[in-house]
Each structure stands twice: as structure tokens, then as C-alpha cells.
């Protein structure tokens, strides 16, 4: 599969990103769209991943600038866990462990296919400082190796105006659980 967008697709996506950027200035104080746009145009390959985030319902937006790497950081900022990325178990190992009723994919594999990273618990909590997300859904987050080694995986949501982290068997999947990702450009 070719992982690049046509010029028309690039321009359409850039328009969507610009509109979202301008509507949500609280997410990226002291960041100028012109600077983000220049970085995106210089890294056109990253547009394919941002488009994947967009078409699966993630509504990616700039949430930070990493001074040390000189990269803008995009997170999925959809109000609920991205609709096109739900009903996935945690990772490939969990998918293979299911004997019946296998989900279509795993969160970790889907993120890799999209060229993005799944949010860590800390990143998820940072996202929640920018708004109220996952009030009806939940999102898998990067699971610490010691938990995963024992067969578990972790996910987060926001209930009662509080961000919670929970555990489940990594092979579990639910219609209301997806994953949120990030992309550095």
C-alpha cells in the first residue's frame, strides 16, 4: 500500500487541520499555524499518518512542541475514543491468543500500521488537561511490560470528572474501547 497522499488530499487535510487548530487555541498556546504548516509541508510523509488519524475519527490536533527534538506533537483529540479504532484487543499476542470471536485487529498493530504511537498513561492524562475526553468510551494506553507479561493491559477513561486507569486481559475488546495515538512532526 502506498503511504502518501495526492496533492489534493494533502490540501484538503491541511485545511481540516488548520480549521481545528484555529478553533482549539487552548490546546496549543504560543504555537503559530504558519510554523506548523511549514513543518508539515517539509514532512509530507507524516501527512499520510495524520490522514489515517483523521479518517478513523481521531480528529488530530497539535498539543505541544518538543524543543529538544524540534517537533510538533499531534494527539487524537476527538471527544470520544476514535470510532474507526474501536473493538480491538490490545496487541498481536492477545489477538493470536483468542480462540474464537477474534477482533479485526489490535490497538498496537493498528497504530503501527498508521505510523503513530499509542498514548502512554501520562500522555493520556496530559490530553485530559486540555478538555474532557472519553466520557462515554475508553482508550487503551501503552501498557507497562511487567503488566503485559502477566497477560494484562491497561486503559483509561474519564468519569465523575476524574481520569481513571483500569486493567483488563489484553485479549479483551469492547465496542466502546479504542485507542488514541500521537504523531511527532
ChimeraX attribute file (.defattr): number of C-alpha atoms within 10 A of each C-alpha:
attribute: neighborCount
match mode: 1-to-1
recipient: residues
	/A:1	3
	/A:2	5
	/A:3	12
	/A:4	15
	/A:5	17
	/A:6	9
	/A:7	10
	/A:8	9
	/A:9	14
	/A:10	18
	/A:11	12
	/A:12	12
	/A:13	19
	/A:14	18
	/A:15	12
	/A:16	16
	/A:17	22
	/A:18	15
	/A:19	13
	/A:20	16
	/A:21	21
	/A:22	13
	/A:23	10
	/A:24	14
	/A:25	14
	/A:26	12
	/A:27	19
	/A:28	19
	/A:29	12
	/A:30	10
	/A:31	16
	/A:32	12
	/A:33	16
	/A:34	10
	/A:35	11
	/A:36	20
	/A:37	14
	/A:38	10
	/A:39	16
	/A:40	18
	/A:41	14
	/A:42	11
	/A:43	11
	/A:44	15
	/A:45	15
	/A:46	21
	/A:47	21
	/A:48	20
	/A:49	22
	/A:50	28
	/A:51	24
	/A:52	20
	/A:53	29
	/A:54	20
	/A:55	14
	/A:56	13
	/A:57	19
	/A:58	26
	/A:59	21
	/A:60	25
	/A:61	27
	/A:62	26
	/A:63	23
	/A:64	17
	/A:65	19
	/A:66	11
	/A:67	8
	/A:68	6
	/A:69	9
	/A:70	11
	/A:71	15
	/A:72	21
	/A:73	18
	/A:74	21
	/A:75	26
	/A:76	26
	/A:77	28
	/A:78	18
	/A:79	16
	/A:80	23
	/A:81	26
	/A:82	27
	/A:83	18
	/A:84	15
	/A:85	24
	/A:86	25
	/A:87	21
	/A:88	28
	/A:89	30
	/A:90	31
	/A:91	18
	/A:92	16
	/A:93	14
	/A:94	21
	/A:95	24
	/A:96	12
	/A:97	11
	/A:98	13
	/A:99	7
	/A:100	8
	/A:101	7
	/A:102	18
	/A:103	16
	/A:104	12
	/A:105	18
	/A:106	27
	/A:107	29
	/A:108	22
	/A:109	18
	/A:110	20
	/A:111	21
	/A:112	14
	/A:113	12
	/A:114	19
	/A:115	19
	/A:116	22
	/A:117	22
	/A:118	25
	/A:119	24
	/A:120	20
	/A:121	19
	/A:122	11
	/A:123	17
	/A:124	24
	/A:125	18
	/A:126	13
	/A:127	18
	/A:128	17
	/A:129	12
	/A:130	14
	/A:131	11
	/A:132	18
	/A:133	22
	/A:134	22
	/A:135	16
	/A:136	13
	/A:137	22
	/A:138	27
	/A:139	28
	/A:140	33
	/A:141	27
	/A:142	23
	/A:143	20
	/A:144	13
	/A:145	11
	/A:146	10
	/A:147	14
	/A:148	18
	/A:149	10
	/A:150	10
	/A:151	14
	/A:152	19
	/A:153	26
	/A:154	21
	/A:155	23
	/A:156	22
	/A:157	24
	/A:158	19
	/A:159	15
	/A:160	7
	/A:161	8
	/A:162	12
	/A:163	17
	/A:164	14
	/A:165	17
	/A:166	12
	/A:167	13
	/A:168	15
	/A:169	16
	/A:170	26
	/A:171	22
	/A:172	18
	/A:173	21
	/A:174	13
	/A:175	12
	/A:176	18
	/A:177	26
	/A:178	27
	/A:179	33
	/A:180	28
	/A:181	29
	/A:182	26
	/A:183	24
	/A:184	18
	/A:185	22
